[in-house]
């Protein structure tokens, strides 16, 4: 059972990393149109992002996507590293992993048509990863307290 879990956790992490790579490999025009698609979907359900943020809307949607995709990366990496390390090391290794993958992703974008590598995005990605770790630790603490009460 433990080997099956290990395989699943590694598989999910690798698939997500490939997904990030593929998204980063898209030229700026395609990436921009995807952000516009999200804005249109939000508008269709009654959330007028353009009315709220104006010309910053596309930028905000793109940065939220960075934040969220690296939250997921952090979750998947956290699950993998939990199989090998104690919780303190898991936290350190997960943050380092997310930061280094974000750096490699931004370097990769330097070679994609119309894209740029931005350290600002590395920070957003890493903060997304750290946020997930904090949520995970809070959840583990609450569940631990809940189990102690039983």
mmCIF file of the C-alpha atoms, coordinates in Angstrom:
data_MODEL
# 
_entry.id   MODEL 
# 
loop_
_atom_site.group_PDB 
_atom_site.id 
_atom_site.type_symbol 
_atom_site.label_atom_id 
_atom_site.label_alt_id 
_atom_site.label_comp_id 
_atom_site.label_asym_id 
_atom_site.label_entity_id 
_atom_site.label_seq_id 
_atom_site.pdbx_PDB_ins_code 
_atom_site.Cartn_x 
_atom_site.Cartn_y 
_atom_site.Cartn_z 
_atom_site.occupancy 
_atom_site.B_iso_or_equiv 
_atom_site.pdbx_formal_charge 
_atom_site.auth_seq_id 
_atom_site.auth_comp_id 
_atom_site.auth_asym_id 
_atom_site.auth_atom_id 
_atom_site.pdbx_PDB_model_num 
ATOM 1   C CA . UNK A 1 1   ? 0.000   0.000  0.000   1.00 0.00 ? 1   UNK A CA 1 
ATOM 2   C CA . UNK A 1 2   ? 2.826   2.407  0.861   1.00 0.00 ? 2   UNK A CA 1 
ATOM 3   C CA . UNK A 1 3   ? 4.580   1.747  -2.462  1.00 0.00 ? 3   UNK A CA 1 
ATOM 4   C CA . UNK A 1 4   ? 1.324   2.377  -4.316  1.00 0.00 ? 4   UNK A CA 1 
ATOM 5   C CA . UNK A 1 5   ? 0.916   5.713  -2.513  1.00 0.00 ? 5   UNK A CA 1 
ATOM 6   C CA . UNK A 1 6   ? 4.533   6.626  -3.282  1.00 0.00 ? 6   UNK A CA 1 
ATOM 7   C CA . UNK A 1 7   ? 4.020   5.913  -6.985  1.00 0.00 ? 7   UNK A CA 1 
ATOM 8   C CA . UNK A 1 8   ? 0.795   7.937  -7.084  1.00 0.00 ? 8   UNK A CA 1 
ATOM 9   C CA . UNK A 1 9   ? 2.346   10.916 -5.261  1.00 0.00 ? 9   UNK A CA 1 
ATOM 10  C CA . UNK A 1 10  ? 5.403   10.947 -7.538  1.00 0.00 ? 10  UNK A CA 1 
ATOM 11  C CA . UNK A 1 11  ? 3.227   10.537 -10.639 1.00 0.00 ? 11  UNK A CA 1 
ATOM 12  C CA . UNK A 1 12  ? 0.984   13.467 -9.692  1.00 0.00 ? 12  UNK A CA 1 
ATOM 13  C CA . UNK A 1 13  ? 3.979   15.691 -8.910  1.00 0.00 ? 13  UNK A CA 1 
ATOM 14  C CA . UNK A 1 14  ? 5.704   14.911 -12.208 1.00 0.00 ? 14  UNK A CA 1 
ATOM 15  C CA . UNK A 1 15  ? 2.510   15.374 -14.241 1.00 0.00 ? 15  UNK A CA 1 
ATOM 16  C CA . UNK A 1 16  ? 1.918   18.772 -12.581 1.00 0.00 ? 16  UNK A CA 1 
ATOM 17  C CA . UNK A 1 17  ? 5.512   19.836 -13.276 1.00 0.00 ? 17  UNK A CA 1 
ATOM 18  C CA . UNK A 1 18  ? 5.087   18.856 -16.926 1.00 0.00 ? 18  UNK A CA 1 
ATOM 19  C CA . UNK A 1 19  ? 1.835   20.846 -17.018 1.00 0.00 ? 19  UNK A CA 1 
ATOM 20  C CA . UNK A 1 20  ? 3.606   23.946 -15.696 1.00 0.00 ? 20  UNK A CA 1 
ATOM 21  C CA . UNK A 1 21  ? 6.362   23.459 -18.277 1.00 0.00 ? 21  UNK A CA 1 
ATOM 22  C CA . UNK A 1 22  ? 3.827   23.144 -21.112 1.00 0.00 ? 22  UNK A CA 1 
ATOM 23  C CA . UNK A 1 23  ? 1.950   26.263 -19.995 1.00 0.00 ? 23  UNK A CA 1 
ATOM 24  C CA . UNK A 1 24  ? 5.220   28.203 -19.781 1.00 0.00 ? 24  UNK A CA 1 
ATOM 25  C CA . UNK A 1 25  ? 6.211   27.004 -23.224 1.00 0.00 ? 25  UNK A CA 1 
ATOM 26  C CA . UNK A 1 26  ? 3.247   28.728 -24.871 1.00 0.00 ? 26  UNK A CA 1 
ATOM 27  C CA . UNK A 1 27  ? 3.976   31.961 -26.719 1.00 0.00 ? 27  UNK A CA 1 
ATOM 28  C CA . UNK A 1 28  ? 2.754   35.149 -25.047 1.00 0.00 ? 28  UNK A CA 1 
ATOM 29  C CA . UNK A 1 29  ? -0.180  35.549 -27.433 1.00 0.00 ? 29  UNK A CA 1 
ATOM 30  C CA . UNK A 1 30  ? -1.648  32.123 -26.536 1.00 0.00 ? 30  UNK A CA 1 
ATOM 31  C CA . UNK A 1 31  ? -1.020  32.613 -22.831 1.00 0.00 ? 31  UNK A CA 1 
ATOM 32  C CA . UNK A 1 32  ? -2.660  36.030 -22.980 1.00 0.00 ? 32  UNK A CA 1 
ATOM 33  C CA . UNK A 1 33  ? -5.741  34.644 -24.759 1.00 0.00 ? 33  UNK A CA 1 
ATOM 34  C CA . UNK A 1 34  ? -6.131  32.021 -22.014 1.00 0.00 ? 34  UNK A CA 1 
ATOM 35  C CA . UNK A 1 35  ? -6.169  34.771 -19.404 1.00 0.00 ? 35  UNK A CA 1 
ATOM 36  C CA . UNK A 1 36  ? -8.798  36.603 -21.451 1.00 0.00 ? 36  UNK A CA 1 
ATOM 37  C CA . UNK A 1 37  ? -10.789 33.350 -21.536 1.00 0.00 ? 37  UNK A CA 1 
ATOM 38  C CA . UNK A 1 38  ? -10.787 33.226 -17.732 1.00 0.00 ? 38  UNK A CA 1 
ATOM 39  C CA . UNK A 1 39  ? -11.901 36.863 -17.595 1.00 0.00 ? 39  UNK A CA 1 
ATOM 40  C CA . UNK A 1 40  ? -14.751 36.087 -20.031 1.00 0.00 ? 40  UNK A CA 1 
ATOM 41  C CA . UNK A 1 41  ? -15.859 33.069 -17.978 1.00 0.00 ? 41  UNK A CA 1 
ATOM 42  C CA . UNK A 1 42  ? -15.898 35.191 -14.838 1.00 0.00 ? 42  UNK A CA 1 
ATOM 43  C CA . UNK A 1 43  ? -17.916 37.852 -16.672 1.00 0.00 ? 43  UNK A CA 1 
ATOM 44  C CA . UNK A 1 44  ? -20.398 35.202 -17.833 1.00 0.00 ? 44  UNK A CA 1 
ATOM 45  C CA . UNK A 1 45  ? -21.084 34.201 -14.232 1.00 0.00 ? 45  UNK A CA 1 
ATOM 46  C CA . UNK A 1 46  ? -21.516 37.806 -13.141 1.00 0.00 ? 46  UNK A CA 1 
ATOM 47  C CA . UNK A 1 47  ? -18.032 38.751 -11.923 1.00 0.00 ? 47  UNK A CA 1 
ATOM 48  C CA . UNK A 1 48  ? -16.946 41.820 -13.876 1.00 0.00 ? 48  UNK A CA 1 
ATOM 49  C CA . UNK A 1 49  ? -13.178 41.822 -13.303 1.00 0.00 ? 49  UNK A CA 1 
ATOM 50  C CA . UNK A 1 50  ? -12.662 44.569 -15.886 1.00 0.00 ? 50  UNK A CA 1 
ATOM 51  C CA . UNK A 1 51  ? -15.095 46.783 -13.994 1.00 0.00 ? 51  UNK A CA 1 
ATOM 52  C CA . UNK A 1 52  ? -13.193 46.199 -10.769 1.00 0.00 ? 52  UNK A CA 1 
ATOM 53  C CA . UNK A 1 53  ? -9.570  46.292 -11.926 1.00 0.00 ? 53  UNK A CA 1 
ATOM 54  C CA . UNK A 1 54  ? -9.726  47.919 -15.352 1.00 0.00 ? 54  UNK A CA 1 
ATOM 55  C CA . UNK A 1 55  ? -6.558  47.457 -17.396 1.00 0.00 ? 55  UNK A CA 1 
ATOM 56  C CA . UNK A 1 56  ? -4.909  45.539 -14.547 1.00 0.00 ? 56  UNK A CA 1 
ATOM 57  C CA . UNK A 1 57  ? -7.399  42.673 -14.902 1.00 0.00 ? 57  UNK A CA 1 
ATOM 58  C CA . UNK A 1 58  ? -5.290  40.527 -17.222 1.00 0.00 ? 58  UNK A CA 1 
ATOM 59  C CA . UNK A 1 59  ? -2.202  41.065 -15.057 1.00 0.00 ? 59  UNK A CA 1 
ATOM 60  C CA . UNK A 1 60  ? -4.085  40.093 -11.883 1.00 0.00 ? 60  UNK A CA 1 
ATOM 61  C CA . UNK A 1 61  ? -5.556  36.961 -13.468 1.00 0.00 ? 61  UNK A CA 1 
ATOM 62  C CA . UNK A 1 62  ? -2.094  35.890 -14.667 1.00 0.00 ? 62  UNK A CA 1 
ATOM 63  C CA . UNK A 1 63  ? -0.496  36.436 -11.246 1.00 0.00 ? 63  UNK A CA 1 
ATOM 64  C CA . UNK A 1 64  ? -3.334  34.592 -9.496  1.00 0.00 ? 64  UNK A CA 1 
ATOM 65  C CA . UNK A 1 65  ? -2.719  31.695 -11.893 1.00 0.00 ? 65  UNK A CA 1 
ATOM 66  C CA . UNK A 1 66  ? 0.969   31.696 -10.906 1.00 0.00 ? 66  UNK A CA 1 
ATOM 67  C CA . UNK A 1 67  ? 0.051   31.698 -7.223  1.00 0.00 ? 67  UNK A CA 1 
ATOM 68  C CA . UNK A 1 68  ? -2.485  28.885 -7.554  1.00 0.00 ? 68  UNK A CA 1 
ATOM 69  C CA . UNK A 1 69  ? -0.433  26.605 -9.806  1.00 0.00 ? 69  UNK A CA 1 
ATOM 70  C CA . UNK A 1 70  ? 2.461   26.764 -7.354  1.00 0.00 ? 70  UNK A CA 1 
ATOM 71  C CA . UNK A 1 71  ? 0.125   26.143 -4.416  1.00 0.00 ? 71  UNK A CA 1 
ATOM 72  C CA . UNK A 1 72  ? -0.784  22.869 -6.121  1.00 0.00 ? 72  UNK A CA 1 
ATOM 73  C CA . UNK A 1 73  ? 2.893   22.137 -6.851  1.00 0.00 ? 73  UNK A CA 1 
ATOM 74  C CA . UNK A 1 74  ? 3.654   22.725 -3.178  1.00 0.00 ? 74  UNK A CA 1 
ATOM 75  C CA . UNK A 1 75  ? 0.877   20.364 -2.079  1.00 0.00 ? 75  UNK A CA 1 
ATOM 76  C CA . UNK A 1 76  ? 2.098   17.610 -4.381  1.00 0.00 ? 76  UNK A CA 1 
ATOM 77  C CA . UNK A 1 77  ? 5.752   18.100 -3.388  1.00 0.00 ? 77  UNK A CA 1 
ATOM 78  C CA . UNK A 1 78  ? 4.795   18.212 0.311   1.00 0.00 ? 78  UNK A CA 1 
ATOM 79  C CA . UNK A 1 79  ? 3.047   14.849 -0.053  1.00 0.00 ? 79  UNK A CA 1 
ATOM 80  C CA . UNK A 1 80  ? 6.072   13.298 -1.763  1.00 0.00 ? 80  UNK A CA 1 
ATOM 81  C CA . UNK A 1 81  ? 8.634   14.663 0.700   1.00 0.00 ? 81  UNK A CA 1 
ATOM 82  C CA . UNK A 1 82  ? 6.480   13.600 3.663   1.00 0.00 ? 82  UNK A CA 1 
ATOM 83  C CA . UNK A 1 83  ? 7.246   10.013 2.618   1.00 0.00 ? 83  UNK A CA 1 
ATOM 84  C CA . UNK A 1 84  ? 10.976  10.552 3.211   1.00 0.00 ? 84  UNK A CA 1 
ATOM 85  C CA . UNK A 1 85  ? 11.547  13.270 5.829   1.00 0.00 ? 85  UNK A CA 1 
ATOM 86  C CA . UNK A 1 86  ? 10.351  14.586 9.175   1.00 0.00 ? 86  UNK A CA 1 
ATOM 87  C CA . UNK A 1 87  ? 7.998   17.567 9.091   1.00 0.00 ? 87  UNK A CA 1 
ATOM 88  C CA . UNK A 1 88  ? 10.678  20.251 9.599   1.00 0.00 ? 88  UNK A CA 1 
ATOM 89  C CA . UNK A 1 89  ? 12.730  18.939 6.719   1.00 0.00 ? 89  UNK A CA 1 
ATOM 90  C CA . UNK A 1 90  ? 9.581   18.507 4.591   1.00 0.00 ? 90  UNK A CA 1 
ATOM 91  C CA . UNK A 1 91  ? 8.816   22.205 5.035   1.00 0.00 ? 91  UNK A CA 1 
ATOM 92  C CA . UNK A 1 92  ? 12.346  23.295 4.133   1.00 0.00 ? 92  UNK A CA 1 
ATOM 93  C CA . UNK A 1 93  ? 12.694  20.936 1.172   1.00 0.00 ? 93  UNK A CA 1 
ATOM 94  C CA . UNK A 1 94  ? 9.246   21.838 -0.177  1.00 0.00 ? 94  UNK A CA 1 
ATOM 95  C CA . UNK A 1 95  ? 9.919   25.587 -0.049  1.00 0.00 ? 95  UNK A CA 1 
ATOM 96  C CA . UNK A 1 96  ? 13.345  25.108 -1.657  1.00 0.00 ? 96  UNK A CA 1 
ATOM 97  C CA . UNK A 1 97  ? 11.857  22.851 -4.331  1.00 0.00 ? 97  UNK A CA 1 
ATOM 98  C CA . UNK A 1 98  ? 9.064   25.301 -5.187  1.00 0.00 ? 98  UNK A CA 1 
ATOM 99  C CA . UNK A 1 99  ? 11.513  28.229 -5.295  1.00 0.00 ? 99  UNK A CA 1 
ATOM 100 C CA . UNK A 1 100 ? 13.999  26.372 -7.523  1.00 0.00 ? 100 UNK A CA 1 
ATOM 101 C CA . UNK A 1 101 ? 11.294  25.108 -9.870  1.00 0.00 ? 101 UNK A CA 1 
ATOM 102 C CA . UNK A 1 102 ? 9.886   28.639 -10.119 1.00 0.00 ? 102 UNK A CA 1 
ATOM 103 C CA . UNK A 1 103 ? 13.388  29.924 -10.977 1.00 0.00 ? 103 UNK A CA 1 
ATOM 104 C CA . UNK A 1 104 ? 13.828  27.264 -13.655 1.00 0.00 ? 104 UNK A CA 1 
ATOM 105 C CA . UNK A 1 105 ? 10.379  28.093 -15.038 1.00 0.00 ? 105 UNK A CA 1 
ATOM 106 C CA . UNK A 1 106 ? 11.220  31.780 -15.374 1.00 0.00 ? 106 UNK A CA 1 
ATOM 107 C CA . UNK A 1 107 ? 14.555  30.961 -17.028 1.00 0.00 ? 107 UNK A CA 1 
ATOM 108 C CA . UNK A 1 108 ? 12.679  28.684 -19.432 1.00 0.00 ? 108 UNK A CA 1 
ATOM 109 C CA . UNK A 1 109 ? 10.329  31.549 -20.327 1.00 0.00 ? 109 UNK A CA 1 
ATOM 110 C CA . UNK A 1 110 ? 13.279  33.678 -21.432 1.00 0.00 ? 110 UNK A CA 1 
ATOM 111 C CA . UNK A 1 111 ? 13.508  31.378 -24.461 1.00 0.00 ? 111 UNK A CA 1 
ATOM 112 C CA . UNK A 1 112 ? 9.786   31.420 -25.361 1.00 0.00 ? 112 UNK A CA 1 
ATOM 113 C CA . UNK A 1 113 ? 8.473   33.833 -28.002 1.00 0.00 ? 113 UNK A CA 1 
ATOM 114 C CA . UNK A 1 114 ? 7.081   36.992 -26.409 1.00 0.00 ? 114 UNK A CA 1 
ATOM 115 C CA . UNK A 1 115 ? 7.559   35.733 -22.841 1.00 0.00 ? 115 UNK A CA 1 
ATOM 116 C CA . UNK A 1 116 ? 9.890   37.067 -20.202 1.00 0.00 ? 116 UNK A CA 1 
ATOM 117 C CA . UNK A 1 117 ? 11.402  35.723 -17.028 1.00 0.00 ? 117 UNK A CA 1 
ATOM 118 C CA . UNK A 1 118 ? 10.527  37.830 -14.011 1.00 0.00 ? 118 UNK A CA 1 
ATOM 119 C CA . UNK A 1 119 ? 11.848  37.444 -10.481 1.00 0.00 ? 119 UNK A CA 1 
ATOM 120 C CA . UNK A 1 120 ? 8.543   38.947 -9.346  1.00 0.00 ? 120 UNK A CA 1 
ATOM 121 C CA . UNK A 1 121 ? 6.876   35.756 -10.619 1.00 0.00 ? 121 UNK A CA 1 
ATOM 122 C CA . UNK A 1 122 ? 9.346   33.598 -8.685  1.00 0.00 ? 122 UNK A CA 1 
ATOM 123 C CA . UNK A 1 123 ? 8.317   35.461 -5.531  1.00 0.00 ? 123 UNK A CA 1 
ATOM 124 C CA . UNK A 1 124 ? 4.592   35.053 -6.319  1.00 0.00 ? 124 UNK A CA 1 
ATOM 125 C CA . UNK A 1 125 ? 5.109   31.341 -7.024  1.00 0.00 ? 125 UNK A CA 1 
ATOM 126 C CA . UNK A 1 126 ? 7.084   30.803 -3.831  1.00 0.00 ? 126 UNK A CA 1 
ATOM 127 C CA . UNK A 1 127 ? 4.550   32.695 -1.723  1.00 0.00 ? 127 UNK A CA 1 
ATOM 128 C CA . UNK A 1 128 ? 1.843   30.475 -3.235  1.00 0.00 ? 128 UNK A CA 1 
ATOM 129 C CA . UNK A 1 129 ? 3.849   27.428 -2.181  1.00 0.00 ? 129 UNK A CA 1 
ATOM 130 C CA . UNK A 1 130 ? 4.461   28.767 1.329   1.00 0.00 ? 130 UNK A CA 1 
ATOM 131 C CA . UNK A 1 131 ? 0.773   29.630 1.693   1.00 0.00 ? 131 UNK A CA 1 
ATOM 132 C CA . UNK A 1 132 ? -0.158  26.030 0.956   1.00 0.00 ? 132 UNK A CA 1 
ATOM 133 C CA . UNK A 1 133 ? 2.382   24.776 3.496   1.00 0.00 ? 133 UNK A CA 1 
ATOM 134 C CA . UNK A 1 134 ? 0.913   27.085 6.141   1.00 0.00 ? 134 UNK A CA 1 
ATOM 135 C CA . UNK A 1 135 ? -2.604  25.880 5.341   1.00 0.00 ? 135 UNK A CA 1 
ATOM 136 C CA . UNK A 1 136 ? -1.392  22.278 5.474   1.00 0.00 ? 136 UNK A CA 1 
ATOM 137 C CA . UNK A 1 137 ? 0.339   22.805 8.843   1.00 0.00 ? 137 UNK A CA 1 
ATOM 138 C CA . UNK A 1 138 ? -2.744  24.528 10.237  1.00 0.00 ? 138 UNK A CA 1 
ATOM 139 C CA . UNK A 1 139 ? -4.909  21.659 8.999   1.00 0.00 ? 139 UNK A CA 1 
ATOM 140 C CA . UNK A 1 140 ? -2.529  19.080 10.501  1.00 0.00 ? 140 UNK A CA 1 
ATOM 141 C CA . UNK A 1 141 ? -2.565  20.961 13.809  1.00 0.00 ? 141 UNK A CA 1 
ATOM 142 C CA . UNK A 1 142 ? -6.370  21.203 13.901  1.00 0.00 ? 142 UNK A CA 1 
ATOM 143 C CA . UNK A 1 143 ? -6.821  17.544 12.923  1.00 0.00 ? 143 UNK A CA 1 
ATOM 144 C CA . UNK A 1 144 ? -4.251  16.579 15.560  1.00 0.00 ? 144 UNK A CA 1 
ATOM 145 C CA . UNK A 1 145 ? -6.129  18.589 18.193  1.00 0.00 ? 145 UNK A CA 1 
ATOM 146 C CA . UNK A 1 146 ? -9.417  17.079 17.041  1.00 0.00 ? 146 UNK A CA 1 
ATOM 147 C CA . UNK A 1 147 ? -8.020  13.544 17.324  1.00 0.00 ? 147 UNK A CA 1 
ATOM 148 C CA . UNK A 1 148 ? -6.659  14.306 20.806  1.00 0.00 ? 148 UNK A CA 1 
ATOM 149 C CA . UNK A 1 149 ? -10.141 15.339 21.953  1.00 0.00 ? 149 UNK A CA 1 
ATOM 150 C CA . UNK A 1 150 ? -11.655 11.964 21.037  1.00 0.00 ? 150 UNK A CA 1 
# 
